[in-house]
Amino acid sequence: MRGVIEGLSENGMGILRAGRRELLVPFTAPGDVVVVRRWRRKKKLLIATDFEVVEASGVREAPKCPYFGACGGCLLQHLPYREQLAFKARKLFELLGIEAEVLPSPVIYGHRNRIDVVVSTSGIGFRRIGTWWDVVDIEECPVFGEASRRVLGSLREFIEDHRPSLYNIKENSGFLRYIVIREGKFTGELMVNLVTSEGVLSEEVVGYFDYANSIYWSVNRTQSDVSYGEVERFWKGEFIREKLEGVTYLIHPNSFFQTNSYQAVNLLKEVANAVEGEKVLDLYSGVGTFGIYLARKGMRVEGIEINPFAVEMATKTAELNGVEAKFRVGSDREVESLSSYDTVVLDPPRAGLHPKLIKRLLRDRPETIVYVSCNPKTLAENLGSLREAYKVESIRGLDMFPHTPHVEVVTKLKLKV
Ligand SMILES: C[S@@+](CC[C@H](N)C(=O)[O-])C[C@H]1O[C@@H](n2cnc3c(N)ncnc32)[C@H](O)[C@@H]1O
């Protein structure tokens, strides 16, 4: 099948129309002429698996990463950054029916502060696009930056010297499975977390990563293919630190942190600008990223979060920064007295707000809601319900994830009079 790519789908792939069918072709740009030989069905989508760009569109630029086109991590590196932003703004308009500016990330290479690298018999790197079983072997991830080359080099040396068995993905066997690398971009602190199945990790591993500020060994005792495990032990620091706008945040292998530190600064400012009044609820507070920043600005903050470990981290971080914010374990389904807050900040997971929470918001009607969303689809659904009592006062996209189709959105809602 041959044709011209008309535009980009919501998930960042080129759209090729063939009769009544729509094929999605990864790594293509509007205007590319492509020949597609094979495709597969994924849910309702048809995704090209064997294709060729026979005439390249003038819109393209050279991707920085040598693994672009094989690695499934980045889909848009071949598009100039302004085109990526325009794509994200269009996506927001299509999903939300509102024109929203998308704030560019201040840095578009070396911005990611975390990568989860598979350590497998088929390679050390990221999944090949469209597969769960194959890995593109990498020496560096330009989206993370220089430190990835150093850490992956050290890992290869360790493997060569000590010969641990590596993850065989298809058979779900092997000892060494993932290496998660995290870096405080504003502190320069580096964490390496080796995730294994049960077994013995040579203590000599520490010598290979002696430049890291924190080295962890985590054990995944489940059958699941995840880059996460119970901490077996750690060497050097228990945490690394990241510093955003004067606030010091602690990072632990098992805690979430916004993955683009440079743009996280803008996200904090955006949220703070939207908040009104003094008493703020930070719901889905995670490690307290927003709450602690707002408390430092003088607001009285309470945070609610379902993960007890994240709450522990938030409490520790609040203490470290000398702020009064109070975090507690709780579920979005059970929050009460929302009317007692001037502003409720919501930062739910991709699934969006629980229907019970929406009901409570519509019953208690806090004056201002600041909704931070990483999924404009569920945001659109939730806004549909909240519009019964709220109007959108402002909305802004932020590009937290350059080269991917994802976009973060901060929406300020005010109670209708
Ligand atoms: C997108 S993250 C928000 C992180 C936080 N704002 C930050 O920047 O660190 C969503 C958070 O919601 C929490 N969560 C998930 N389900 C929840 C629920 N039912 N009730 C409360 N929190 C929940 C997750 O544990 C996670 O920390």
The ligand as an SDF file (V2000), in Angstrom:
LIG
                    3D

 27 29  0  0  0  0  0  0  0  0999 V2000
    0.1600   11.6950   38.8000 C   0  0  0  0  0  0  0  0  0  0  0  0
    0.6240   11.1350   40.3740 S   0  0  0  0  0  0  0  0  0  0  0  0
    0.6760   12.6210   41.2670 C   0  0  0  0  0  0  0  0  0  0  0  0
    1.9650   12.8570   41.8890 C   0  0  0  0  0  0  0  0  0  0  0  0
    2.2210   14.1180   42.6590 C   0  0  0  0  0  0  0  0  0  0  0  0
    1.3700   15.2200   42.3780 N   0  0  0  0  0  0  0  0  0  0  0  0
    3.6680   14.4670   42.3970 C   0  0  0  0  0  0  0  0  0  0  0  0
    3.9230   15.3350   41.5420 O   0  0  0  0  0  0  0  0  0  0  0  0
    4.5200   13.8400   43.0120 O   0  0  0  0  0  0  0  0  0  0  0  0
   -0.8600   10.4300   40.9720 C   0  0  0  0  0  0  0  0  0  0  0  0
   -0.8250    9.9930   42.4190 C   0  0  0  0  0  0  0  0  0  0  0  0
   -2.1240    9.5190   42.7790 O   0  0  0  0  0  0  0  0  0  0  0  0
   -1.9740    8.4620   43.7040 C   0  0  0  0  0  0  0  0  0  0  0  0
   -3.2520    7.7090   43.7060 N   0  0  0  0  0  0  0  0  0  0  0  0
   -3.6340    6.7240   42.8620 C   0  0  0  0  0  0  0  0  0  0  0  0
   -4.8670    6.3050   43.1570 N   0  0  0  0  0  0  0  0  0  0  0  0
   -5.2940    7.0460   44.2070 C   0  0  0  0  0  0  0  0  0  0  0  0
   -6.4870    7.0670   44.9760 C   0  0  0  0  0  0  0  0  0  0  0  0
   -7.4890    6.2410   44.6970 N   0  0  0  0  0  0  0  0  0  0  0  0
   -6.5960    7.9490   45.9780 N   0  0  0  0  0  0  0  0  0  0  0  0
   -5.5770    8.8030   46.2770 C   0  0  0  0  0  0  0  0  0  0  0  0
   -4.3930    8.8150   45.5930 N   0  0  0  0  0  0  0  0  0  0  0  0
   -4.2610    7.9450   44.5740 C   0  0  0  0  0  0  0  0  0  0  0  0
   -0.7740    7.7170   43.1740 C   0  0  0  0  0  0  0  0  0  0  0  0
   -0.1950    6.9140   44.1920 O   0  0  0  0  0  0  0  0  0  0  0  0
    0.1290    8.8420   42.7100 C   0  0  0  0  0  0  0  0  0  0  0  0
    1.0150    9.2570   43.7240 O   0  0  0  0  0  0  0  0  0  0  0  0
  1  2  1  0
  2  3  1  0
  2 10  1  0
  3  4  1  0
  4  5  1  0
  5  6  1  0
  5  7  1  0
  7  8  2  0
  7  9  1  0
 10 11  1  0
 11 12  1  0
 11 26  1  0
 12 13  1  0
 13 14  1  0
 13 24  1  0
 14 15  1  0
 14 23  1  0
 15 16  2  0
 16 17  1  0
 17 18  1  0
 17 23  2  0
 18 19  1  0
 18 20  2  0
 20 21  1  0
 21 22  2  0
 22 23  1  0
 24 25  1  0
 24 26  1  0
 26 27  1  0
M  CHG  2   2   1   9  -1
M  END
$$$$
